[in-house]
């Protein structure tokens, strides 16, 4: 009988083959199966490779065996929709054909073809019926409504809109032919409203109004089209439309409506009408696509586009041209450039783009734009805190990062309610990870806000950014200019006879073409042999004073500060400004609204390379002293002159600052550089401190294995360090000379017990997550001993926090209670909100051990409120998971499922917290013993396992792996889960209470295989530990085996 797949108005599947009147709905087996079906429908009979499916379904975080997971999803689709619904195998899958599967959009295509054929055959009545039938099917809404954006989703939606447009044209023409002007007016009006630039729709509307005896309305329709085309594109209506207008003015009946509707992409009037400026010659197609993207953004909502190409290919020029178009439309244009020496500065390019616009706003308007986010925005832009009338939000780390992203999104949304926004970031490959992550976040979260995000990325150097943004961005690659474009530029430069030679030497590289033509126009005898020759030749034509300023500027980077250059050359700033202006006139620099920049990165690199080594070294040394407040920039200059100790210390400071802002990825990158530099100097203390701070960054990124290795490396580096030399510490900004080897830094070299306490505390946490509890307890006790010797509350806080983790995991509620009694007031006194919420959360464990699930849930909710009050919303899946656990323990299975579903529905996909929520949902679904729940349990547990494996932490892997083995009865999964359970290293008469469900799931899996004895051996450590530590729960773990046996019978 087959099934009907509807894509219009949202993806849905129904019984039966009647597309117009389908049968009962068929439930799809999970979110990923639904997404895969949408991909297959959008492919329209073409194969979708397993690789493409994996990239779409899991992005940059695929499961360990992704092709197997895709095959499982296909099997579920076949089980629910029919064996022939999906055909093919691992080499590629495609949607089955009729009669197994019918798609509503295919029927719309057939109706559109009928319209064309009937109109050609002179049968307007048949064309009318076909057009109305097609439009009825499209009336339910947008294609794949509700599906996340992707190129293939956009293509299907565009196809549906093209069909809608063609059918409206056909309906209007047919209605005119059968003498039904009102129906023609309705159809043509709808088409014109959908696309105010649609010439054909307006011509039909003019004819329909005239046929209805309303010539004034026909003339107004023409005037609206003319004004819109003039304002948007600077062109007149098409000749046929102008002729129809003239006929109506003269009182004559208009001619036949003109070109019959076709099914297919409409002519892109925006692209055809774009007139290239001299500096975008050869980029007509690319500019047309971006102008169309801008128009689409204004109508449909936010989008992210990436201009990709090699250095000097014209990305910046094209982005500036789009900015001019947007500014001409009355948009707010925000633009900035990323710089390599500012990667560790949190979201610096984003702030650089926003600050000029914010400074120009009246204080009242600033307050409205900021709204509830004012305290966070004040933390990002302290200079505007007074205008916002608020205190800076006192939060750090991941909390600040999350709140900053939300605040900036809210600010852009508020700005876009007033005017559309174009947000341009040049040189994205130079930006830190946080900037890339914000673009991804904004592209997903801005929704219908008219904000176009446009970033220029250098090919090769920007691969990491391109991969990170692949699922939310559209790429526009830029290549070399063609011979025709070079010939036009040569003619404009007054040297047309050199065009062919320029093409041959430059291969169409835009910057090389421009520089060669400038050299020729300036009187050079022939085409320069290379871009470097052209730039160096231009430097020779400048005064020595200007060239000297440019050589100093090139040392500073792509956006040199006149003030810094003035200090480097011991000149008045005004003199340097005069020199920069001369360099701007010579096209070596360019002036933006807020700064001077080199005309292109390649130009800067050539100026730098042409500067002698001794001069460069002198400039770097002075720059390092002048940039003491910018540690990452300081480090780069110090490294250039070989002062690696100073460079490593500066990179360490930059990494700590980035980590404090929650930019763990950026912090790790700069700390890796610090580690390389520290390895080259004889300073074990510096080496150890870099390792320790780096381990904090790794921990924030949930890389447990690397975190543990980093802590071990810190301990090894700082072991057996002699007492510190009492020489005073040299500040980062001290003058660097070639012979300075530096004194020992007391502040950094003195290894005390506080550092040991912190290091050992982190080691206890890391070992706990690896399920090595005996080792974790040893590290925790060592940390507390060291901390008590120091009398330092900060060290004691870190040590007790480390010790409580293995105590909580192993369910030693007596010892845990004593630690929490000391830790909680200490955390309150020091304002350590994150440690405080953990102490409140873990205080639920002794209550749960006594069997009072309701009281334990109250403690969890209290911890959640403390967490939320501090903006720590990333932990929502964790709290939701444990509230679900409490409900399940209390026998409220349906409530447990609902709570766990809410926990996994969050966008927060932390590789520890989300798998915990997934494990609780899967376990609760399996506990309901409803066969319909198994598919959902398998899907969510599989997702949780894939995410947990990225962190490589056994505790979170096993939480999902064990119930997945139970649900699937897969021998390989069960063997792996049992191996991990057996490897848990706990003290005598202890077990991993945090993973009690893992023991029980493995036991149930063995029961299902009929192996009762093996099941009992798995749960025995849990039962023994429950009796020893006074847990009412799980003391009778053997009873679980008996219950499972009874159920299996």
ZAMARGU-4260 file (C-alpha; in steps of 0.2 Angstrom, whole numbers, plus 5000, padded with zeros to 4 digits):
<rodrens>
0) 5000/5000/5000 | 5015/5012/5003 | 5016/5028/5014 | 5015/5046/5010 | 5028/5058/5016
5) 5023/5076/5018 | 5037/5089/5018 | 5026/5105/5016 | 5022/5112/5033 | 5034/5100/5042
10) 5040/5083/5040 | 5026/5070/5043 | 5023/5052/5037 | 5005/5044/5034 | 4998/5027/5029
15) 4992/5026/5011 | 4997/5032/4994 | 4984/5047/4993 | 4994/5062/4995 | 4979/5074/4995
20) 4970/5063/5008 | 4983/5053/5018 | 4979/5040/5031 | 4984/5039/5049 | 5000/5047/5055
25) 5015/5036/5057 | 5027/5040/5072 | 5045/5042/5067 | 5058/5032/5078 | 5068/5046/5086
30) 5075/5063/5081 | 5090/5057/5072 | 5079/5045/5061 | 5068/5059/5057 | 5083/5070/5052
35) 5090/5056/5041 | 5072/5054/5033 | 5072/5073/5029 | 5089/5071/5021 | 5083/5057/5010
40) 5068/5066/5005 | 5078/5082/5001 | 5090/5071/4990 | 5075/5068/4978 | 5080/5050/4973
45) 5099/5053/4974 | 5109/5043/4986 | 5115/5050/5002 | 5132/5043/5007 | 5134/5036/5025
50) 5148/5049/5027 | 5136/5064/5023 | 5123/5057/5035 | 5136/5055/5049 | 5142/5073/5046
55) 5124/5080/5047 | 5118/5069/5061 | 5133/5071/5073 | 5144/5085/5066 | 5161/5086/5073
60) 5157/5073/5086 | 5153/5057/5078 | 5151/5041/5087 | 5165/5028/5087 | 5157/5017/5073
65) 5146/5030/5064 | 5142/5020/5049 | 5134/5006/5060 | 5124/5020/5069 | 5117/5026/5052
70) 5113/5008/5047 | 5103/5006/5063 | 5093/5022/5060 | 5090/5015/5042 | 5084/4999/5050
75) 5072/5008/5061 | 5065/5018/5046 | 5062/5002/5036 | 5054/4994/5051 | 5041/5009/5053
80) 5038/5014/5035 | 5041/4998/5026 | 5055/4988/5019 | 5056/4997/5003 | 5055/5015/5011
85) 5074/5016/5011 | 5084/5007/4998 | 5103/5005/4996 | 5116/5000/5008 | 5132/5007/5017
90) 5138/5014/5000 | 5123/5026/5000 | 5105/5026/5004 | 5090/5034/4995 | 5072/5036/4997
95) 5061/5022/4989 | 5051/5026/4974 | 5032/5024/4971 | 5022/5015/4976 | 5032/5012/4992
100) 5034/5030/4995 | 5025/5045/4988 | 5031/5063/4992 | 5019/5078/4992 | 5032/5089/4984
105) 5033/5077/4969 | 5015/5079/4966 | 5016/5098/4966 | 5030/5096/4953 | 5018/5086/4942
110) 5004/5099/4944 | 5016/5113/4939 | 5021/5103/4923 | 5002/5101/4919 | 5000/5120/4921
115) 5014/5122/4908 | 5008/5109/4896 | 4989/5115/4897 | 4994/5133/4894 | 5005/5128/4879
120) 4990/5118/4872 | 4978/5132/4875 | 4968/5124/4888 | 4967/5137/4902 | 4953/5128/4912
125) 4964/5113/4914 | 4979/5124/4919 | 4968/5133/4932 | 4963/5116/4940 | 4981/5110/4940
130) 4988/5127/4948 | 4975/5127/4961 | 4978/5109/4966 | 4997/5112/4967 | 4994/5128/4978
135) 4982/5118/4989 | 4996/5106/4993 | 5008/5120/4996 | 4996/5130/5007 | 5001/5120/5023
140) 5017/5131/5025 | 5036/5130/5022 | 5045/5115/5016 | 5053/5105/5031 | 5046/5118/5043
145) 5054/5116/5060 | 5069/5107/5054 | 5086/5115/5058 | 5094/5125/5044 | 5106/5116/5032
150) 5111/5119/5014 | 5100/5104/5008 | 5085/5111/5019 | 5087/5128/5011 | 5088/5120/4994
155) 5072/5111/4996 | 5063/5126/5003 | 5069/5136/4989 | 5062/5123/4977 | 5045/5124/4985
160) 5045/5143/4984 | 5050/5142/4966 | 5035/5130/4963 | 5023/5141/4973 | 5029/5156/4962
165) 5027/5147/4946 | 5010/5140/4951 | 5003/5158/4956 | 5009/5165/4939 | 5001/5150/4930
170) 4985/5152/4940 | 4984/5171/4937 | 4987/5169/4918 | 4974/5155/4917 | 4961/5165/4927
175) 4963/5179/4914 | 4961/5168/4900 | 4945/5161/4906 | 4938/5178/4911 | 4940/5177/4929
180) 4949/5194/4934 | 4946/5193/4953 | 4954/5176/4954 | 4969/5183/4943 | 4971/5198/4955
185) 4971/5186/4970 | 4985/5175/4963 | 4995/5189/4956 | 4994/5199/4972 | 5000/5184/4982
190) 5015/5182/4970 | 5019/5201/4970 | 5018/5201/4989 | 5030/5186/4991 | 5043/5194/4980
195) 5041/5213/4978 | 5055/5212/4964 | 5045/5199/4953 | 5042/5208/4936 | 5031/5194/4930
200) 5019/5194/4945 | 5017/5213/4943 | 5014/5212/4925 | 5000/5199/4928 | 4993/5210/4942
205) 4992/5225/4931 | 4983/5215/4918 | 4971/5208/4930 | 4967/5225/4938 | 4964/5232/4920
210) 4953/5217/4916 | 4943/5220/4931 | 4940/5238/4926 | 4952/5246/4939 | 4966/5254/4928
215) 4971/5266/4943 | 4976/5250/4953 | 4985/5243/4939 | 4995/5260/4938 | 4999/5259/4956
220) 5005/5241/4955 | 5017/5247/4942 | 5023/5262/4952 | 5026/5251/4967 | 5037/5239/4956
225) 5046/5254/4949 | 5050/5262/4965 | 5056/5245/4973 | 5067/5241/4959 | 5075/5258/4959
230) 5078/5258/4978 | 5084/5240/4980 | 5093/5238/4963 | 5095/5254/4954 | 5086/5247/4939
235) 5070/5250/4929 | 5056/5237/4926 | 5058/5225/4912 | 5054/5231/4894 | 5038/5220/4893
240) 5032/5228/4910 | 5035/5246/4904 | 5026/5242/4888 | 5011/5236/4898 | 5011/5251/4908
245) 5012/5262/4893 | 4997/5253/4885 | 4986/5255/4901 | 4991/5274/4901 | 4985/5275/4883
250) 4969/5266/4887 | 4972/5251/4877 | 4970/5233/4882 | 4986/5226/4888 | 4994/5213/4877
255) 4995/5195/4883 | 5002/5193/4900 | 5019/5188/4893 | 5032/5174/4896 | 5023/5159/4903
260) 5027/5152/4920 | 5041/5140/4921 | 5045/5128/4934 | 5063/5130/4940 | 5073/5144/4948
265) 5068/5162/4945 | 5079/5174/4936 | 5090/5182/4949 | 5086/5200/4945 | 5097/5206/4960
270) 5113/5198/4952 | 5109/5203/4935 | 5106/5221/4940 | 5122/5223/4951 | 5134/5235/4943
275) 5152/5231/4948 | 5163/5244/4956 | 5181/5246/4949 | 5188/5237/4964 | 5176/5222/4962
280) 5179/5219/4944 | 5177/5200/4940 | 5167/5197/4956 | 5149/5200/4949 | 5143/5183/4953
285) 5150/5182/4970 | 5143/5200/4974 | 5126/5195/4967 | 5125/5180/4979 | 5130/5190/4994
290) 5117/5204/4989 | 5104/5191/4987 | 5109/5183/5004 | 5107/5201/5012 | 5090/5203/5005
295) 5085/5185/5010 | 5092/5189/5028 | 5081/5204/5029 | 5066/5194/5024 | 5069/5177/5033
300) 5081/5180/5047 | 5099/5177/5052 | 5112/5169/5042 | 5131/5166/5042 | 5142/5167/5026
305) 5160/5164/5025 | 5171/5171/5011 | 5185/5159/5009 | 5201/5161/4998 | 5220/5163/4999
310) 5228/5179/5005 | 5226/5194/4993 | 5212/5186/4984 | 5199/5200/4987 | 5189/5194/5002
315) 5191/5210/5012 | 5186/5221/4996 | 5171/5210/4993 | 5165/5211/5011 | 5167/5230/5011
320) 5157/5231/4995 | 5143/5221/5003 | 5144/5233/5018 | 5141/5248/5007 | 5126/5240/5000
325) 5119/5236/5017 | 5123/5254/5023 | 5114/5260/5008 | 5099/5250/5013 | 5099/5259/5030
330) 5107/5245/5039 | 5118/5245/5055 | 5135/5239/5049 | 5147/5232/5062 | 5164/5227/5056
335) 5181/5222/5064 | 5196/5213/5060 | 5204/5199/5070 | 5223/5200/5075 | 5234/5185/5079
340) 5241/5194/5094 | 5224/5196/5102 | 5218/5178/5101 | 5218/5176/5120 | 5207/5192/5122
345) 5190/5186/5124 | 5179/5190/5109 | 5190/5204/5105 | 5184/5205/5086 | 5166/5205/5091
350) 5168/5219/5104 | 5179/5229/5091 | 5164/5228/5079 | 5151/5233/5092 | 5160/5247/5102
355) 5160/5261/5089 | 5141/5259/5087 | 5138/5258/5106 | 5148/5273/5109 | 5138/5283/5097
360) 5121/5278/5105 | 5113/5290/5118 | 5113/5283/5136 | 5094/5280/5136 | 5095/5270/5120
365) 5110/5260/5127 | 5100/5255/5142 | 5085/5249/5131 | 5097/5239/5120 | 5106/5231/5134
370) 5090/5226/5144 | 5093/5213/5157 | 5110/5209/5150 | 5118/5226/5155 | 5129/5219/5170
375) 5137/5206/5158 | 5139/5219/5144 | 5147/5231/5157 | 5159/5217/5161 | 5163/5215/5142
380) 5164/5234/5139 | 5168/5242/5156 | 5170/5260/5148 | 5151/5259/5145 | 5146/5253/5163
385) 5142/5271/5169 | 5131/5273/5154 | 5122/5257/5158 | 5120/5262/5176 | 5125/5245/5182
390) 5139/5236/5191 | 5150/5224/5182 | 5144/5206/5184 | 5156/5197/5195 | 5157/5180/5187
395) 5171/5170/5178 | 5175/5155/5168 | 5162/5145/5159 | 5148/5155/5168 | 5154/5171/5161
400) 5157/5164/5144 | 5139/5157/5143 | 5131/5174/5149 | 5142/5184/5138 | 5136/5174/5122
405) 5118/5176/5128 | 5120/5195/5131 | 5129/5198/5114 | 5115/5189/5106 | 5102/5199/5115
410) 5111/5215/5110 | 5111/5210/5092 | 5093/5205/5092 | 5088/5222/5100 | 5099/5232/5087
415) 5090/5222/5073 | 5073/5227/5079 | 5077/5245/5074 | 5087/5242/5058 | 5094/5226/5050
420) 5112/5222/5055 | 5127/5217/5044 | 5141/5210/5056 | 5157/5208/5047 | 5173/5200/5054
425) 5189/5200/5043 | 5203/5188/5045 | 5193/5176/5055 | 5207/5164/5054 | 5217/5175/5066
430) 5203/5175/5079 | 5202/5165/5095 | 5191/5150/5097 | 5179/5160/5107 | 5175/5171/5092
435) 5172/5156/5081 | 5161/5148/5094 | 5151/5164/5096 | 5148/5165/5077 | 5141/5147/5078
440) 5130/5151/5093 | 5124/5167/5085 | 5120/5159/5068 | 5109/5146/5078 | 5101/5157/5091
445) 5097/5173/5081 | 5082/5165/5073 | 5072/5177/5063 | 5082/5193/5068 | 5088/5201/5052
450) 5107/5199/5056 | 5119/5194/5042 | 5135/5187/5049 | 5149/5188/5036 | 5167/5183/5039
455) 5182/5182/5028 | 5193/5167/5031 | 5210/5163/5023 | 5210/5146/5015 | 5222/5134/5024
460) 5225/5144/5039 | 5207/5145/5044 | 5203/5126/5042 | 5199/5125/5061 | 5186/5139/5059
465) 5179/5132/5043 | 5176/5115/5051 | 5168/5122/5067 | 5156/5132/5057 | 5152/5120/5043
470) 5135/5115/5050 | 5129/5133/5052 | 5137/5143/5038 | 5137/5144/5019 | 5154/5146/5010
475) 5158/5157/4996 | 5175/5152/4989 | 5185/5166/4979 | 5197/5161/4965 | 5208/5171/4953
480) 5202/5185/4941 | 5199/5180/4923 | 5208/5188/4908 | 5193/5199/4904 | 5193/5206/4922
485) 5212/5209/4921 | 5210/5218/4904 | 5196/5229/4911 | 5207/5234/4926 | 5222/5237/4914
490) 5212/5248/4903 | 5206/5258/4918 | 5224/5260/4924 | 5229/5267/4907 | 5240/5252/4903
495) 5229/5241/4892 | 5243/5234/4882 | 5251/5226/4897 | 5235/5216/4901 | 5241/5199/4894
500) 5258/5200/4902 | 5250/5204/4919 | 5238/5189/4918 | 5253/5178/4913 | 5264/5184/4928
505) 5251/5186/4941 | 5239/5171/4936 | 5225/5183/4940 | 5229/5185/4959 | 5219/5201/4963
510) 5232/5209/4974 | 5246/5205/4963 | 5236/5212/4948 | 5232/5228/4957 | 5250/5230/4963
515) 5257/5227/4945 | 5245/5239/4937 | 5250/5252/4950 | 5268/5250/4947 | 5265/5251/4928
520) 5254/5267/4930 | 5268/5275/4941 | 5280/5273/4926 | 5289/5256/4929 | 5297/5250/4913
525) 5288/5233/4914 | 5277/5221/4924 | 5286/5217/4941 | 5292/5200/4943 | 5282/5197/4959
530) 5271/5205/4972 | 5286/5207/4983 | 5295/5217/4969 | 5280/5228/4967 | 5278/5232/4985
535) 5297/5235/4988 | 5297/5246/4973 | 5283/5257/4981 | 5293/5258/4997 | 5308/5265/4987
540) 5297/5279/4980 | 5292/5284/4998 | 5302/5296/5009 | 5314/5287/5020 | 5305/5294/5035
545) 5288/5286/5029 | 5297/5269/5025 | 5305/5269/5043 | 5288/5271/5051 | 5281/5257/5040
550) 5295/5246/5045 | 5291/5249/5063 | 5273/5247/5060 | 5275/5230/5052 | 5283/5223/5068
555) 5267/5227/5077 | 5255/5218/5065 | 5241/5221/5053 | 5234/5236/5063 | 5248/5246/5070
560) 5245/5259/5083 | 5252/5277/5079 | 5255/5280/5097 | 5265/5264/5099 | 5275/5267/5083
565) 5279/5285/5089 | 5286/5278/5106 | 5296/5265/5096 | 5304/5279/5085 | 5304/5292/5099
570) 5294/5304/5089 | 5278/5314/5092 | 5262/5305/5088 | 5257/5319/5076 | 5272/5316/5065
575) 5269/5297/5064 | 5251/5301/5059 | 5257/5312/5045 | 5268/5298/5039 | 5254/5286/5040
580) 5243/5297/5029 | 5257/5298/5016 | 5258/5279/5017 | 5239/5278/5015 | 5240/5289/5000
585) 5252/5277/4992 | 5240/5262/4996 | 5252/5254/5008 | 5240/5258/5023 | 5222/5261/5024
590) 5212/5271/5036 | 5196/5264/5044 | 5184/5272/5056 | 5195/5268/5071 | 5212/5263/5066
595) 5226/5262/5052 | 5228/5245/5044 | 5240/5238/5031 | 5231/5237/5015 | 5233/5218/5015
600) 5242/5206/5026 | 5253/5201/5012 | 5259/5219/5010 | 5263/5219/5029 | 5273/5203/5027
605) 5283/5210/5013 | 5287/5226/5022 | 5292/5216/5037 | 5303/5204/5027 | 5312/5218/5018
610) 5317/5225/5035 | 5335/5221/5041 | 5336/5208/5055 | 5345/5220/5068 | 5332/5233/5065
615) 5318/5221/5067 | 5325/5215/5083 | 5327/5232/5090 | 5309/5236/5086 | 5303/5220/5094
620) 5313/5223/5110 | 5305/5241/5112 | 5288/5234/5108 | 5289/5221/5121 | 5292/5235/5134
625) 5278/5246/5128 | 5265/5232/5128 | 5266/5226/5145 | 5248/5227/5147 | 5245/5215/5133
630) 5253/5199/5138 | 5250/5189/5122 | 5257/5203/5111 | 5272/5205/5123 | 5275/5187/5122
635) 5277/5187/5103 | 5289/5201/5103 | 5300/5193/5117 | 5300/5177/5108 | 5306/5185/5092
640) 5322/5191/5101 | 5325/5175/5110 | 5319/5180/5127 | 5309/5164/5129 | 5307/5165/5148
645) 5299/5181/5147 | 5288/5175/5133 | 5283/5160/5142 | 5278/5170/5158 | 5268/5182/5147
650) 5259/5168/5138 | 5255/5160/5155 | 5247/5177/5160 | 5237/5178/5144 | 5231/5160/5146
655) 5225/5163/5164 | 5215/5178/5158 | 5207/5169/5144 | 5203/5154/5156 | 5195/5167/5168
660) 5183/5173/5154 | 5178/5155/5150 | 5188/5154/5134 | 5196/5137/5138 | 5200/5133/5120
665) 5209/5149/5117 | 5218/5147/5134 | 5224/5130/5130 | 5231/5136/5113 | 5241/5150/5121
670) 5246/5139/5136 | 5253/5126/5123 | 5264/5140/5116 | 5269/5144/5134 | 5274/5126/5137
675) 5285/5125/5121 | 5294/5141/5127 | 5296/5136/5145 | 5303/5119/5139 | 5318/5129/5131
680) 5323/5138/5148 | 5330/5131/5164 | 5315/5136/5175 | 5306/5120/5182 | 5294/5131/5192
685) 5288/5141/5177 | 5287/5124/5168 | 5276/5117/5182 | 5265/5132/5183 | 5261/5132/5165
690) 5257/5113/5166 | 5245/5116/5181 | 5236/5131/5173 | 5235/5121/5157 | 5227/5106/5166
695) 5213/5118/5172 | 5210/5122/5154 | 5209/5104/5149 | 5197/5101/5164 | 5186/5114/5157
700) 5186/5106/5141 | 5181/5089/5149 | 5197/5080/5143 | 5200/5069/5159 | 5215/5060/5152
705) 5224/5075/5147 | 5220/5084/5163 | 5227/5070/5174 | 5243/5070/5163 | 5244/5089/5165
710) 5243/5088/5184 | 5256/5074/5184 | 5268/5084/5173 | 5266/5099/5185 | 5270/5088/5200
715) 5285/5081/5191 | 5291/5098/5186 | 5290/5106/5203 | 5297/5091/5213 | 5314/5094/5221
720) 5315/5112/5217 | 5328/5121/5228 | 5323/5136/5239 | 5320/5151/5229 | 5333/5165/5226
725) 5327/5180/5236 | 5330/5191/5221 | 5315/5202/5217 | 5304/5197/5202 | 5307/5206/5186
730) 5290/5213/5180 | 5284/5208/5163 | 5287/5225/5156 | 5305/5227/5161 | 5317/5232/5147
735) 5324/5217/5137 | 5342/5217/5133 | 5352/5204/5123 | 5362/5198/5138 | 5349/5197/5151
740) 5347/5179/5158 | 5336/5185/5172 | 5335/5181/5191 | 5325/5168/5199 | 5307/5175/5202
745) 5302/5173/5220 | 5283/5175/5217 | 5284/5161/5204 | 5298/5150/5210 | 5293/5148/5228
750) 5285/5131/5228 | 5274/5129/5244 | 5262/5118/5251 | 5247/5128/5244 | 5252/5123/5226
755) 5254/5105/5232 | 5237/5106/5240 | 5229/5112/5224 | 5238/5100/5213 | 5234/5085/5223
760) 5215/5091/5225 | 5214/5091/5206 | 5222/5074/5205 | 5209/5067/5217 | 5195/5073/5205
765) 5203/5067/5190 | 5206/5049/5197 | 5188/5048/5203 | 5182/5051/5185 | 5193/5037/5180
770) 5185/5026/5193 | 5201/5024/5202 | 5195/5028/5220 | 5209/5021/5230 | 5221/5032/5221
775) 5209/5047/5222 | 5207/5045/5241 | 5225/5045/5243 | 5227/5061/5233 | 5213/5070/5242
780) 5220/5066/5259 | 5237/5072/5254 | 5230/5088/5248 | 5221/5091/5264 | 5237/5087/5274
785) 5247/5100/5264 | 5233/5113/5265 | 5231/5112/5284 | 5250/5115/5285 | 5249/5131/5276
790) 5234/5139/5285 | 5228/5145/5268 | 5209/5145/5267 | 5210/5145/5248 | 5222/5129/5248
795) 5210/5121/5261 | 5195/5124/5250 | 5203/5116/5234 | 5209/5101/5245 | 5193/5098/5253
800) 5184/5099/5236 | 5196/5086/5230 | 5193/5074/5244 | 5174/5075/5244 | 5173/5069/5226
805) 5179/5051/5229 | 5170/5050/5246 | 5154/5055/5236 | 5157/5043/5222 | 5160/5028/5234
810) 5145/5033/5245 | 5155/5035/5261 | 5142/5046/5268 | 5149/5047/5286 | 5166/5054/5280
815) 5158/5064/5267 | 5146/5072/5280 | 5162/5078/5290 | 5170/5085/5275 | 5155/5094/5269
820) 5152/5101/5287 | 5169/5110/5285 | 5168/5114/5266 | 5151/5122/5265 | 5154/5137/5277
825) 5171/5139/5270 | 5164/5141/5252 | 5151/5153/5259 | 5163/5164/5268 | 5174/5165/5252
830) 5160/5167/5240 | 5165/5152/5230 | 5147/5148/5222 | 5152/5134/5211 | 5160/5124/5226
835) 5145/5129/5237 | 5132/5122/5225 | 5142/5105/5224 | 5142/5104/5243 | 5124/5107/5244
840) 5121/5094/5230 | 5132/5081/5238 | 5123/5084/5254 | 5108/5075/5246 | 5118/5058/5246
845) 5117/5055/5265 | 5098/5058/5264 | 5096/5047/5249 | 5106/5033/5258 | 5093/5034/5272
850) 5080/5031/5259 | 5072/5048/5259 | 5071/5052/5240 | 5060/5067/5242 | 5071/5076/5255
855) 5086/5072/5243 | 5077/5079/5228 | 5074/5095/5239 | 5093/5096/5242 | 5096/5094/5223
860) 5084/5108/5219 | 5092/5119/5232 | 5109/5117/5223 | 5101/5120/5207 | 5094/5137/5213
865) 5111/5142/5220 | 5119/5137/5203 | 5106/5147/5193 | 5108/5162/5204 | 5126/5163/5199
870) 5122/5161/5181 | 5129/5143/5181 | 5116/5136/5169 | 5127/5124/5160 | 5123/5111/5174
875) 5105/5110/5170 | 5106/5092/5163 | 5115/5086/5178 | 5102/5092/5190 | 5088/5086/5179
880) 5096/5069/5178 | 5097/5067/5197 | 5079/5073/5200 | 5074/5060/5188 | 5084/5047/5198
885) 5075/5053/5214 | 5058/5051/5206 | 5063/5033/5199 | 5070/5028/5216 | 5053/5033/5223
890) 5043/5023/5211 | 5037/5038/5200 | 5043/5031/5183 | 5033/5042/5172 | 5038/5058/5181
895) 5056/5051/5180 | 5055/5050/5161 | 5048/5067/5160 | 5061/5075/5171 | 5075/5066/5161
900) 5067/5071/5144 | 5068/5089/5150 | 5086/5087/5155 | 5091/5080/5138 | 5081/5093/5129
905) 5093/5107/5134 | 5106/5114/5121 | 5120/5111/5133 | 5130/5096/5127 | 5144/5095/5140
910) 5152/5078/5138 | 5149/5074/5156 | 5133/5082/5161 | 5122/5078/5146 | 5127/5059/5145
915) 5122/5058/5164 | 5105/5065/5159 | 5104/5053/5144 | 5109/5038/5155 | 5094/5043/5167
920) 5082/5044/5153 | 5087/5028/5145 | 5087/5019/5162 | 5070/5026/5166 | 5063/5021/5150
925) 5069/5003/5152 | 5062/5003/5169 | 5044/5006/5162 | 5046/4989/5153 | 5036/4996/5138
930) 5042/4989/5122 | 5038/5005/5113 | 5051/5014/5125 | 5066/5003/5120 | 5069/5012/5103
935) 5070/5029/5112 | 5081/5022/5125 | 5093/5015/5113 | 5094/5031/5103 | 5097/5043/5118
940) 5109/5031/5126 | 5119/5029/5110 | 5120/5049/5109 | 5126/5050/5127 | 5139/5036/5124
945) 5146/5045/5108 | 5147/5062/5118 | 5155/5054/5133 | 5168/5045/5123 | 5174/5061/5117
950) 5179/5066/5134 | 5187/5049/5137 | 5181/5048/5155 | 5176/5031/5161 | 5163/5036/5174
955) 5152/5045/5160 | 5156/5032/5147 | 5150/5018/5158 | 5134/5027/5164 | 5128/5026/5146
960) 5137/5010/5140 | 5129/4998/5153 | 5110/5002/5150 | 5114/5002/5131 | 5121/4985/5133
965) 5105/4980/5143 | 5093/4988/5130 | 5102/4981/5114 | 5107/4964/5121 | 5123/4967/5111
970) 5137/4955/5116 | 5151/4967/5112 | 5143/4981/5122 | 5140/4970/5137 | 5158/4963/5137
975) 5165/4981/5136 | 5153/4987/5150 | 5157/4972/5161 | 5176/4975/5159 | 5174/4993/5165
980) 5164/4988/5180 | 5177/4975/5184 | 5191/4988/5183 | 5183/5000/5196 | 5196/5002/5209
985) 5187/5005/5226 | 5193/5002/5244 | 5188/4986/5253 | 5169/4985/5256 | 5166/5001/5244
990) 5159/5002/5227 | 5154/5016/5214 | 5138/5022/5221 | 5137/5036/5208 | 5136/5022/5195
995) 5125/5010/5204 | 5113/5009/5189 | 5128/5003/5179 | 5131/4988/5190 | 5112/4984/5189
1000) 5111/4986/5170 | 5125/4974/5167 | 5117/4962/5179 | 5100/4963/5170 | 5109/4960/5154
1005) 5116/4944/5161 | 5099/4939/5167 | 5092/4941/5150 | 5105/4929/5144 | 5100/4917/5157
1010) 5117/4919/5167 | 5110/4921/5185 | 5126/4918/5194 | 5136/4930/5183 | 5123/4943/5187
1015) 5124/4941/5206 | 5143/4942/5205 | 5142/4959/5196 | 5130/4967/5209 | 5138/4959/5225
1020) 5151/4973/5227 | 5137/4986/5227 | 5127/4976/5240 | 5142/4974/5252 | 5146/4992/5250
1025) 5128/4997/5254 | 5128/4987/5270 | 5145/4994/5275 | 5141/5012/5272 | 5123/5012/5278
1030) 5114/5013/5262 | 5096/5007/5262 | 5096/5008/5243 | 5105/4994/5235 | 5108/4984/5251
1035) 5098/4971/5243 | 5105/4972/5226 | 5103/4953/5224 | 5084/4956/5224 | 5086/4966/5208
1040) 5093/4950/5200 | 5078/4940/5207 | 5066/4953/5200 | 5074/4953/5183 | 5073/4934/5183
1045) 5054/4935/5187 | 5051/4947/5174 | 5061/4937/5161 | 5049/4922/5164
</rodrens>
